[in-house]
Amino acid sequence: MIEAVTFDVTGTLFAIPRLGEIYSAVLARHGVRVHPHDARRLIGVVWQELDCLADPSQDRFTAHPEGERGWWMRFLERFCEHLGVPPPSRFVAAELYHRFGTAEPYEIFPEVPQVLDALARHEVRMGVVSNWDHRLPGVLEQLDLARFFGDAIVYSAAAGVEKPDPRIFGEVLAKLGVAPEAALHVGDRRLDDVEGAMAVGMRTLHLTRGSAAGDLRDLSGLPGLVASERAGPPGRRRPRPVLDL
């Protein structure tokens, strides 16, 4: 029986719809011109590059010699290398770091508050598992989402490891006080979320927003799935790595 549900954050609970626009506007104030569409595309390219270099057995942000701010400075330097412009000043990196540490750039997906409310009413314990730096708790608090998760907000910069490392999932399970087979993890990345959670024995659902390629297109049906699983006949309450839909 499902006793707890854990969530990825970016792409699962909220989006960053103005990501390219914010980078474009901040860089323009410092003499770097890039169209918002190109900025968003390059952010994805650089993230993929650095993601391929990351070692899940340690957190990329705190493992940087200059900490998480240093990692984001390197991110911005690589972004500018793709543009063929000189490295930006640390003032640019500092402004971007501050902007994305507030609620302003993020947009909660429409169904999320109602889904979390429904799960809370049914006394389903909830947590977060995310590859994020130390700004995450503050962002969730400002978005009024932190109240659903209590102290089960587990993120790589605090855990010291990243998804799909099993230790980060083990930490959230310990905070929630549930066995792996009694917990369901929902996320939008197959390796980090689905395979990572399955490796510790959790059930998983792959969220692919706007596409039928995964298990869920959005989270609206999640409370019903959890409720039906909790109410099913005892003979059907068997540990399964993935929910059958």
C-alpha positions in Angstrom: 0.0 0.0 0.0 1.3 3.5 -0.9 2.0 5.5 2.3 4.1 8.2 0.8 4.7 10.0 -2.5 7.9 11.9 -3.4 8.3 14.3 -6.3 11.0 15.7 -8.5 10.8 19.5 -8.6 11.6 21.3 -11.9 9.4 20.0 -14.7 7.2 18.1 -12.2 5.9 20.7 -9.7 6.9 23.9 -11.5 8.2 25.2 -14.8 10.5 28.1 -15.6 8.6 29.7 -18.5 10.7 32.9 -18.7 14.1 31.3 -18.4 15.4 32.5 -21.7 13.9 36.0 -21.2 15.5 36.4 -17.8 19.0 35.4 -19.1 18.6 37.6 -22.1 17.5 40.7 -20.1 20.2 40.3 -17.4 23.0 39.7 -20.0 21.8 42.7 -22.1 22.3 45.0 -19.2 26.0 43.9 -19.2 26.5 44.3 -22.9 25.8 40.7 -24.0 23.1 40.4 -26.7 21.2 37.1 -27.0 17.7 36.4 -28.1 15.5 34.8 -25.5 14.8 31.8 -27.7 18.6 31.3 -28.3 19.3 31.8 -24.6 16.8 29.1 -23.6 18.3 26.7 -26.2 21.8 27.3 -25.0 20.9 26.9 -21.4 19.7 23.4 -22.3 22.8 22.6 -24.2 25.1 23.7 -21.4 23.1 21.9 -18.8 23.4 18.7 -20.8 27.2 19.2 -21.2 27.7 19.7 -17.5 25.3 17.0 -16.6 27.3 14.5 -18.6 30.4 15.5 -16.6 28.6 15.2 -13.2 29.3 12.3 -10.8 26.1 11.3 -9.0 28.1 10.1 -6.1 28.8 13.7 -5.2 26.8 16.9 -5.5 28.0 19.0 -8.5 27.2 22.3 -6.8 29.1 21.8 -3.5 31.9 19.8 -5.1 33.0 22.8 -7.1 36.1 24.5 -5.5 34.1 27.7 -5.2 30.9 26.1 -4.1 27.5 26.4 -5.8 28.1 30.0 -6.8 31.3 28.9 -8.5 29.4 26.2 -10.3 26.8 28.6 -11.7 29.6 31.0 -12.7 31.2 28.2 -14.7 27.8 27.5 -16.2 27.5 31.1 -17.3 31.1 31.1 -18.7 30.3 28.0 -20.8 27.1 29.7 -22.0 29.1 32.7 -23.2 31.7 30.4 -24.8 28.9 29.1 -27.0 28.0 32.7 -27.9 31.6 33.5 -28.7 31.8 36.4 -26.2 34.2 37.0 -23.4 33.3 35.6 -19.9 30.8 37.8 -18.0 31.6 39.6 -14.8 30.7 38.0 -11.5 28.0 40.7 -11.2 26.0 39.0 -14.0 26.3 35.6 -12.3 25.4 37.1 -8.9 22.2 38.8 -10.4 21.1 35.5 -12.0 21.8 33.5 -8.9 19.7 35.9 -6.9 16.8 36.0 -9.4 16.5 32.2 -9.5 16.6 32.1 -5.7 13.2 33.9 -5.6 9.7 32.7 -6.6 9.5 35.2 -9.5 10.9 33.0 -12.3 8.9 29.9 -11.5 5.3 28.9 -12.4 3.6 26.1 -10.6 1.8 23.7 -12.9 -2.0 24.4 -12.7 -3.0 21.0 -11.2 -0.2 20.9 -8.6 -1.9 22.7 -5.6 -5.1 20.7 -5.9 -3.2 17.4 -6.2 -1.0 18.1 -3.2 -4.1 19.2 -1.2 -5.9 16.0 -2.1 -3.0 13.8 -1.1 -2.6 15.7 2.2 -6.3 15.2 2.9 -5.9 11.4 2.5 -2.9 11.6 4.9 -0.4 10.6 2.3 3.1 11.6 3.4 4.9 13.7 0.8 8.5 14.6 0.1 10.8 16.1 -2.5 13.9 14.6 -4.1 15.8 16.9 -6.4 19.2 17.8 -7.8 19.2 21.4 -6.6 21.4 23.8 -4.7 20.7 25.3 -1.3 18.1 27.8 -2.7 15.5 25.1 -3.1 13.9 25.2 0.4 13.5 29.0 0.1 12.0 28.8 -3.4 9.4 26.2 -2.3 8.6 28.3 0.8 7.9 31.4 -1.4 5.8 29.3 -3.8 3.7 28.0 -0.8 4.7 24.4 -1.5 7.0 23.7 1.3 4.1 23.2 3.8 3.2 20.0 2.0 6.6 18.4 2.6 7.7 19.3 6.1 11.3 18.3 6.6 11.3 15.8 3.7 12.7 18.3 1.3 15.8 16.4 0.1 18.1 18.0 -2.4 21.6 17.2 -3.7 23.5 20.1 -2.2 22.4 19.1 1.3 22.5 15.3 0.7 25.9 15.4 -0.9 24.8 13.0 -3.7 22.6 13.4 -6.7 19.9 11.4 -8.3 20.1 8.6 -9.5 22.4 7.7 -6.5 20.3 5.5 -4.2 21.4 7.3 -1.1 19.4 10.4 -1.9 16.3 8.3 -2.2 17.2 6.5 1.0 17.4 9.9 2.8 13.9 10.9 1.9 12.5 7.5 2.8 14.2 7.8 6.2 12.7 11.3 6.7 9.2 10.0 5.8 9.6 6.9 7.8 8.4 4.5 5.1 9.8 1.4 3.5 10.8 1.7 -0.2 7.9 -0.6 -1.4 5.4 1.7 0.4 6.6 4.8 -1.5 5.9 6.2 -5.0 8.3 8.6 -6.7 7.1 10.8 -9.6 9.5 12.7 -11.9 10.1 13.7 -15.4 13.6 12.1 -16.0 13.8 8.5 -16.8 17.4 7.9 -15.5 17.4 10.3 -12.5 13.8 9.7 -11.3 12.5 6.4 -12.7 15.6 4.2 -12.6 17.0 5.9 -9.5 13.9 5.3 -7.5 13.4 1.7 -8.8 17.0 0.9 -7.8 16.0 1.3 -4.1 12.7 -0.6 -4.5 10.3 2.4 -4.8 7.4 2.4 -7.2 7.7 5.0 -9.9 5.7 7.0 -12.4 7.4 8.7 -15.3 5.8 12.2 -16.0 6.1 13.4 -19.6 4.0 16.6 -19.7 2.1 17.0 -23.0 3.2 13.6 -24.2 1.9 10.0 -24.0 5.4 8.6 -23.9 5.5 8.2 -20.2 3.1 7.1 -17.5 1.5 10.5 -16.8 0.9 13.6 -18.9 0.2 15.7 -15.8 -0.4 15.0 -12.1 -4.2 15.4 -12.1 -4.9 11.7 -12.0 -2.3 11.0 -9.2 -4.6 11.2 -6.2 -7.1 8.7 -7.8 -4.3 6.3 -8.6 -3.0 6.5 -5.0 -6.4 6.1 -3.5 -7.3 3.1 -5.7 -4.0 1.5 -4.8 -4.6 2.1 -1.1 -8.2 0.8 -1.3 -7.5 -2.3 -3.4 -8.1 -5.9 -2.1 -5.4 -7.2 0.2 -4.4 -9.8 -2.4 -3.5 -7.1 -4.8 -1.4 -5.0 -2.4 1.9 -6.4 -3.5 5.2 -4.5 -3.8 5.8 -3.5 -7.4 8.6 -1.3 -8.8 6.2 0.5 -11.2 2.5 1.1 -10.9 0.5 -0.5 -13.7 -1.8 2.0 -15.4 
